[in-house]
């Protein structure tokens, strides 16, 4: 999953997508369900400028119970910089700000 983000950070869309697909194929189903995978795929989409995909993934991540991922985490996460100015980004974070699981 990290390679997916690295390739995206370098602007290598095809390589990032390939790394994501290999990750999905290699992972056990219960491991793929881990929030960290979803976050890495979110980060890759944000870095590649796939704003709609990234925001859909962010909404999905924050809709699931997690003791690690909270809106505050995404407010300071540097890989969110490409989508940070989109008003939907802050709307999603605000929507989930006071949720507890």
Backbone as JSON, one array per atom type, in Angstrom:
{
  "sequence": "XXXXXXXXXXXXXXXXXXXXXXXXXXXXXXXXXXXXXXXXXXXXXXXXXXXXXXXXXXXXXXXXXXXXXXXXXXXXXXXXXXXXXXXXXXXXXXXXXXXXX",
  "N": [[0.82, -1.19, 0.0], [2.02, 1.19, 0.67], [3.75, 1.61, -1.48], [2.0, 2.32, -3.47], [1.29, 4.91, -2.67], [3.78, 6.17, -2.77], [4.43, 6.01, -5.53], [2.32, 7.55, -6.5], [2.95, 10.01, -5.35], [5.15, 10.63, -6.84], [3.98, 11.18, -9.17], [3.33, 9.14, -10.86], [0.92, 7.76, -12.27], [-0.05, 5.31, -13.54], [1.69, 3.38, -12.46], [1.12, 3.68, -9.74], [-1.56, 2.87, -9.67], [-1.2, 0.22, -10.51], [0.31, -0.76, -8.36], [-1.57, -0.53, -6.33], [-3.49, -2.35, -7.21], [-2.01, -4.75, -7.13], [-1.61, -4.9, -4.4], [-4.22, -5.25, -3.45], [-4.8, -7.73, -4.62], [-2.9, -9.37, -3.39], [-3.44, -9.27, -0.69], [-4.98, -10.66, 2.21], [-8.51, -11.09, 2.58], [-9.51, -10.07, 5.08], [-7.42, -8.49, 5.88], [-7.32, -6.57, 3.88], [-9.54, -5.17, 4.55], [-8.67, -3.53, 6.51], [-8.4, -0.29, 7.94], [-6.06, 1.13, 7.34], [-5.27, 0.43, 4.76], [-7.28, 1.59, 3.23], [-6.8, 4.26, 3.8], [-4.26, 4.64, 2.65], [-4.88, 4.26, -0.05], [-6.61, 6.39, -0.36], [-4.78, 8.52, 0.06], [-3.11, 8.21, -2.17], [-4.93, 8.75, -4.27], [-5.51, 11.44, -3.69], [-2.97, 12.63, -4.02], [-2.59, 12.19, -6.73], [-4.36, 13.9, -7.79], [-6.94, 13.11, -8.16], [-9.55, 14.16, -7.21], [-12.36, 13.76, -6.72], [-12.49, 10.95, -6.34], [-10.73, 10.72, -4.16], [-12.09, 12.21, -2.18], [-14.44, 10.73, -1.96], [-13.36, 8.4, -0.91], [-12.35, 9.39, 1.5], [-14.71, 10.12, 2.85], [-15.78, 7.55, 3.14], [-13.82, 6.35, 4.77], [-13.99, 7.87, 7.15], [-16.54, 7.23, 7.9], [-16.47, 4.78, 9.0], [-15.92, 2.88, 11.98], [-13.03, 3.69, 13.81], [-10.1, 3.7, 15.71], [-7.91, 5.11, 15.13], [-8.12, 6.92, 12.97], [-9.26, 10.1, 12.54], [-10.99, 13.17, 11.93], [-9.17, 15.25, 12.61], [-6.69, 14.11, 12.15], [-6.55, 14.03, 9.36], [-6.59, 16.7, 8.81], [-4.01, 17.56, 9.3], [-2.44, 15.94, 7.76], [0.02, 15.75, 5.36], [-0.3, 14.73, 2.75], [-2.82, 15.42, 2.05], [-2.76, 17.91, 1.01], [-3.11, 18.5, -1.85], [-5.91, 18.43, -2.14], [-6.96, 19.99, -0.22], [-7.99, 22.61, -0.55], [-10.43, 22.25, -1.69], [-13.8, 22.78, -1.06], [-15.39, 20.66, -0.26], [-13.75, 18.95, 1.12], [-13.3, 20.07, 3.71], [-15.97, 20.1, 4.49], [-16.58, 17.37, 4.73], [-14.81, 16.65, 6.79], [-15.79, 18.27, 8.88], [-18.35, 17.25, 9.16], [-17.88, 14.79, 10.37], [-16.57, 15.41, 12.68], [-17.39, 15.38, 15.44], [-18.04, 12.77, 15.93], [-18.03, 9.72, 17.68], [-16.78, 6.49, 18.18]],
  "CA": [[0.0, 0.0, 0.0], [2.93, 2.34, 0.7], [4.27, 1.83, -2.83], [0.93, 3.02, -4.16], [1.4, 6.32, -2.29], [5.07, 6.66, -3.29], [4.28, 6.2, -6.98], [1.43, 8.69, -6.7], [3.71, 11.21, -5.01], [6.06, 10.9, -7.96], [3.16, 11.49, -10.34], [3.26, 7.95, -11.71], [-0.45, 7.26, -12.14], [-0.19, 3.89, -13.91], [2.43, 2.57, -11.49], [0.37, 3.73, -8.5], [-2.73, 2.0, -9.84], [-0.7, -1.16, -10.53], [0.69, -1.12, -6.99], [-2.81, -0.7, -5.58], [-4.1, -3.61, -7.64], [-1.21, -5.85, -6.57], [-1.89, -4.92, -2.97], [-5.55, -5.85, -3.28], [-4.72, -9.14, -5.0], [-2.03, -10.12, -2.48], [-3.9, -9.2, 0.7], [-6.08, -11.48, 2.69], [-9.69, -10.23, 2.65], [-9.66, -9.34, 6.33], [-6.36, -7.48, 5.93], [-7.72, -5.48, 3.0], [-10.54, -4.4, 5.26], [-8.01, -2.65, 7.48], [-8.49, 1.13, 7.57], [-4.81, 1.67, 6.8], [-5.29, 0.26, 3.31], [-8.16, 2.61, 2.67], [-6.12, 5.55, 3.92], [-3.2, 4.7, 1.64], [-5.52, 4.45, -1.36], [-7.08, 7.78, -0.32], [-3.63, 9.39, -0.12], [-2.69, 8.11, -3.57], [-5.9, 9.48, -5.09], [-5.32, 12.87, -3.44], [-1.7, 13.05, -4.64], [-2.72, 12.14, -8.19], [-5.32, 14.9, -8.23], [-8.25, 12.49, -8.36], [-10.24, 14.75, -6.07], [-13.65, 13.1, -6.45], [-12.18, 9.63, -5.79], [-10.14, 10.93, -2.84], [-13.13, 12.65, -1.24], [-15.31, 9.58, -1.72], [-12.63, 7.5, -0.01], [-12.3, 10.04, 2.81], [-16.03, 9.94, 3.45], [-15.9, 6.14, 3.51], [-12.92, 6.1, 5.91], [-14.51, 8.5, 8.37], [-17.83, 6.64, 8.22], [-16.24, 3.49, 9.65], [-15.28, 3.0, 13.29], [-11.57, 3.58, 13.83], [-9.48, 4.37, 16.84], [-6.74, 5.82, 14.63], [-8.38, 7.95, 11.96], [-10.19, 11.11, 13.01], [-10.83, 14.34, 11.07], [-7.96, 15.98, 12.94], [-5.56, 13.44, 11.48], [-6.53, 14.43, 7.95], [-6.31, 18.14, 8.74], [-2.56, 17.8, 9.33], [-1.76, 14.99, 6.88], [0.54, 16.49, 4.2], [-0.78, 14.22, 1.46], [-4.12, 16.04, 1.77], [-2.56, 19.25, 0.45], [-3.71, 18.75, -3.17], [-7.38, 18.53, -2.1], [-7.31, 20.78, 0.95], [-8.74, 23.81, -0.92], [-11.77, 21.89, -2.14], [-14.7, 22.96, 0.08], [-15.95, 19.37, 0.17], [-12.8, 18.36, 2.07], [-13.63, 20.56, 5.05], [-17.33, 19.67, 4.81], [-16.51, 15.98, 5.19], [-14.17, 16.63, 8.11], [-16.71, 18.88, 9.84], [-19.47, 16.32, 9.35], [-17.47, 13.67, 11.22], [-15.74, 15.92, 13.77], [-17.83, 15.02, 16.79], [-18.45, 11.37, 16.03], [-17.23, 8.8, 18.47], [-17.13, 5.1, 17.91]],
  "C": [[0.87, 1.26, 0.0], [3.46, 2.65, -0.7], [3.25, 2.58, -3.68], [1.04, 4.52, -3.9], [2.7, 6.92, -2.85], [4.97, 6.95, -4.78], [3.38, 7.4, -7.28], [2.15, 9.99, -6.41], [4.68, 11.62, -6.09], [5.3, 11.24, -9.24], [3.02, 10.33, -11.3], [1.9, 7.27, -11.55], [-0.58, 5.76, -12.42], [0.5, 2.99, -12.89], [1.72, 2.55, -10.14], [-0.85, 2.81, -8.57], [-2.32, 0.53, -9.86], [-0.35, -1.63, -9.13], [-0.56, -1.35, -6.14], [-3.46, -2.03, -5.94], [-3.34, -4.82, -7.1], [-1.47, -6.0, -5.08], [-3.23, -5.6, -2.7], [-5.51, -7.35, -3.57], [-3.94, -9.97, -3.99], [-2.58, -10.19, -1.06], [-4.99, -10.2, 0.99], [-7.3, -10.57, 2.79], [-9.82, -9.45, 3.95], [-8.58, -8.27, 6.48], [-6.73, -6.3, 5.05], [-8.77, -4.6, 3.67], [-9.95, -3.44, 6.29], [-8.1, -1.2, 7.03], [-7.21, 1.68, 6.97], [-4.72, 1.5, 5.3], [-6.13, 1.35, 2.67], [-7.5, 3.98, 2.72], [-5.03, 5.69, 2.88], [-3.79, 4.92, 0.25], [-6.1, 5.86, -1.47], [-5.92, 8.73, -0.61], [-3.16, 9.38, -1.57], [-3.63, 8.89, -4.48], [-5.72, 10.99, -4.93], [-4.06, 13.37, -4.14], [-1.78, 13.08, -6.16], [-3.72, 13.17, -8.71], [-6.69, 14.34, -8.56], [-9.16, 12.89, -7.2], [-11.54, 14.04, -5.74], [-13.43, 11.73, -5.8], [-11.64, 9.78, -4.36], [-11.21, 11.3, -1.82], [-14.14, 11.55, -0.95], [-14.66, 8.62, -0.73], [-12.56, 8.08, 1.4], [-13.62, 9.88, 3.54], [-16.21, 8.51, 3.94], [-15.04, 5.83, 4.74], [-13.52, 6.65, 7.2], [-15.88, 7.96, 8.78], [-17.7, 5.31, 8.96], [-15.58, 3.72, 11.01], [-13.77, 2.83, 13.18], [-11.04, 4.32, 15.06], [-8.27, 5.19, 16.41], [-7.06, 7.02, 13.75], [-9.55, 8.83, 12.39], [-10.0, 12.31, 12.08], [-9.57, 15.15, 11.35], [-6.72, 15.42, 12.3], [-5.43, 13.94, 10.04], [-6.29, 15.93, 7.78], [-4.81, 18.43, 8.7], [-1.78, 16.89, 8.4], [-1.29, 15.7, 5.61], [0.01, 16.0, 2.85], [-2.18, 14.73, 1.12], [-3.97, 17.39, 1.09], [-3.2, 19.46, -0.92], [-5.23, 18.93, -3.16], [-7.87, 19.45, -0.99], [-8.18, 22.01, 0.62], [-10.14, 23.52, -1.45], [-12.73, 22.01, -0.95], [-15.3, 21.66, 0.6], [-15.05, 18.69, 1.21], [-13.17, 18.79, 3.5], [-15.05, 20.17, 5.44], [-17.35, 18.25, 5.35], [-15.9, 15.91, 6.58], [-15.11, 17.18, 9.18], [-17.87, 17.93, 10.16], [-19.13, 15.22, 10.36], [-16.7, 14.11, 12.47], [-16.14, 15.42, 15.15], [-18.29, 13.59, 16.94], [-17.49, 10.6, 16.91], [-17.72, 7.39, 18.2], [-16.71, 4.24, 19.08]]
}
